[in-house]
């Protein structure tokens, strides 16, 4: 009986360790490619991506951290819009959204121009609510 209890506790711990109930699962993220073009002078392809975040929490989100973790190749600050840059590959909501918040069920969109045809991978963390 003790072995079953330890096994159950271990399974629950592993489940939580995988992040199944992490804050980032409270935000739905989707990306849509809106355009692409080739810069033949540089032999490079650029792609415009639109990222939509949907608040699935039972609270208004006043800020969060959006971190590009892979395939993020933006060459200029103007290549990312509708978010504020905090540091290299790290972004936050703009002041108007921090003040008003993102209510339950609402969505927020930002965009970026990426070098290449692959979308970037983003991680959501540090979600602040009111």
One Martini backbone bead per residue (centre of mass of N, CA, C, O) as a GRO file, in nm:
protein
  130
    1UNK     BB    1   0.058   0.063  -0.020
    2UNK     BB    2   0.302   0.254   0.002
    3UNK     BB    3   0.393   0.225  -0.292
    4UNK     BB    4   0.140   0.358  -0.420
    5UNK     BB    5   0.172   0.633  -0.284
    6UNK     BB    6   0.451   0.699  -0.399
    7UNK     BB    7   0.372   0.671  -0.696
    8UNK     BB    8   0.155   0.891  -0.694
    9UNK     BB    9   0.334   1.124  -0.603
   10UNK     BB   10   0.536   1.100  -0.836
   11UNK     BB   11   0.332   1.153  -1.064
   12UNK     BB   12   0.240   1.431  -0.971
   13UNK     BB   13   0.516   1.564  -0.976
   14UNK     BB   14   0.573   1.512  -1.277
   15UNK     BB   15   0.331   1.666  -1.387
   16UNK     BB   16   0.418   1.944  -1.270
   17UNK     BB   17   0.709   1.948  -1.397
   18UNK     BB   18   0.597   1.972  -1.699
   19UNK     BB   19   0.377   2.221  -1.687
   20UNK     BB   20   0.065   2.172  -1.704
   21UNK     BB   21   0.011   2.415  -1.467
   22UNK     BB   22   0.116   2.655  -1.596
   23UNK     BB   23   0.084   2.978  -1.693
   24UNK     BB   24   0.128   2.931  -2.006
   25UNK     BB   25  -0.149   2.758  -2.029
   26UNK     BB   26  -0.333   3.034  -2.004
   27UNK     BB   27  -0.210   3.077  -2.294
   28UNK     BB   28  -0.287   3.135  -2.621
   29UNK     BB   29  -0.086   3.052  -2.912
   30UNK     BB   30  -0.060   3.208  -3.240
   31UNK     BB   31   0.053   3.175  -3.586
   32UNK     BB   32   0.075   3.399  -3.881
   33UNK     BB   33   0.136   3.414  -4.208
   34UNK     BB   34   0.131   3.714  -4.419
   35UNK     BB   35   0.433   3.728  -4.550
   36UNK     BB   36   0.672   3.719  -4.835
   37UNK     BB   37   1.026   3.771  -4.926
   38UNK     BB   38   1.290   3.848  -5.155
   39UNK     BB   39   1.644   3.925  -5.123
   40UNK     BB   40   1.851   3.899  -5.384
   41UNK     BB   41   2.104   4.060  -5.284
   42UNK     BB   42   2.111   3.850  -5.012
   43UNK     BB   43   1.974   3.575  -5.034
   44UNK     BB   44   1.687   3.642  -4.877
   45UNK     BB   45   1.424   3.559  -4.655
   46UNK     BB   46   1.111   3.709  -4.561
   47UNK     BB   47   0.884   3.708  -4.270
   48UNK     BB   48   0.551   3.765  -4.171
   49UNK     BB   49   0.426   3.773  -3.831
   50UNK     BB   50   0.137   3.677  -3.642
   51UNK     BB   51   0.057   3.713  -3.292
   52UNK     BB   52  -0.169   3.533  -3.077
   53UNK     BB   53  -0.314   3.616  -2.764
   54UNK     BB   54  -0.502   3.429  -2.516
   55UNK     BB   55  -0.708   3.471  -2.240
   56UNK     BB   56  -0.772   3.184  -2.005
   57UNK     BB   57  -0.813   3.330  -1.758
   58UNK     BB   58  -0.965   3.442  -1.435
   59UNK     BB   59  -0.805   3.711  -1.535
   60UNK     BB   60  -0.639   4.004  -1.560
   61UNK     BB   61  -0.386   4.101  -1.771
   62UNK     BB   62  -0.100   4.333  -1.720
   63UNK     BB   63   0.143   4.123  -1.768
   64UNK     BB   64   0.430   3.994  -1.957
   65UNK     BB   65   0.659   3.754  -2.084
   66UNK     BB   66   0.834   3.756  -2.399
   67UNK     BB   67   1.030   3.485  -2.533
   68UNK     BB   68   1.274   3.416  -2.753
   69UNK     BB   69   1.402   3.071  -2.815
   70UNK     BB   70   1.363   3.040  -3.141
   71UNK     BB   71   1.396   3.145  -3.464
   72UNK     BB   72   1.512   3.454  -3.409
   73UNK     BB   73   1.559   3.698  -3.696
   74UNK     BB   74   1.594   4.015  -3.609
   75UNK     BB   75   1.758   4.313  -3.728
   76UNK     BB   76   1.537   4.520  -3.613
   77UNK     BB   77   1.337   4.687  -3.399
   78UNK     BB   78   1.106   4.731  -3.627
   79UNK     BB   79   1.049   4.404  -3.656
   80UNK     BB   80   0.885   4.478  -3.390
   81UNK     BB   81   0.535   4.491  -3.278
   82UNK     BB   82   0.327   4.577  -2.996
   83UNK     BB   83   0.593   4.577  -2.821
   84UNK     BB   84   0.829   4.584  -2.555
   85UNK     BB   85   1.161   4.613  -2.517
   86UNK     BB   86   1.395   4.487  -2.273
   87UNK     BB   87   1.566   4.273  -2.435
   88UNK     BB   88   1.708   4.029  -2.580
   89UNK     BB   89   1.420   3.862  -2.677
   90UNK     BB   90   1.249   4.064  -2.479
   91UNK     BB   91   0.899   4.114  -2.384
   92UNK     BB   92   0.626   4.353  -2.344
   93UNK     BB   93   0.386   4.529  -2.276
   94UNK     BB   94   0.230   4.804  -2.331
   95UNK     BB   95   0.113   5.059  -2.142
   96UNK     BB   96  -0.192   5.041  -2.224
   97UNK     BB   97  -0.212   4.735  -2.137
   98UNK     BB   98  -0.120   4.760  -1.846
   99UNK     BB   99  -0.352   4.952  -1.763
  100UNK     BB  100  -0.607   4.775  -1.887
  101UNK     BB  101  -0.571   4.501  -1.992
  102UNK     BB  102  -0.643   4.140  -2.030
  103UNK     BB  103  -0.913   3.985  -2.057
  104UNK     BB  104  -1.110   3.739  -2.049
  105UNK     BB  105  -1.090   3.619  -2.391
  106UNK     BB  106  -0.890   3.803  -2.489
  107UNK     BB  107  -0.685   3.960  -2.738
  108UNK     BB  108  -0.339   3.972  -2.864
  109UNK     BB  109  -0.125   4.152  -3.100
  110UNK     BB  110   0.179   4.068  -3.269
  111UNK     BB  111   0.485   4.142  -3.460
  112UNK     BB  112   0.714   4.003  -3.720
  113UNK     BB  113   1.034   3.993  -3.881
  114UNK     BB  114   1.179   3.716  -4.045
  115UNK     BB  115   1.447   3.536  -4.113
  116UNK     BB  116   1.294   3.345  -4.318
  117UNK     BB  117   1.032   3.068  -4.293
  118UNK     BB  118   1.044   3.056  -3.982
  119UNK     BB  119   0.909   3.044  -3.691
  120UNK     BB  120   0.908   3.143  -3.387
  121UNK     BB  121   0.985   3.084  -3.046
  122UNK     BB  122   0.775   3.117  -2.757
  123UNK     BB  123   0.771   3.241  -2.416
  124UNK     BB  124   0.570   3.242  -2.127
  125UNK     BB  125   0.594   3.476  -1.847
  126UNK     BB  126   0.528   3.660  -1.578
  127UNK     BB  127   0.231   3.674  -1.490
  128UNK     BB  128   0.008   3.948  -1.451
  129UNK     BB  129  -0.258   4.032  -1.222
  130UNK     BB  130  -0.608   4.164  -1.115
   0.00000   0.00000   0.00000
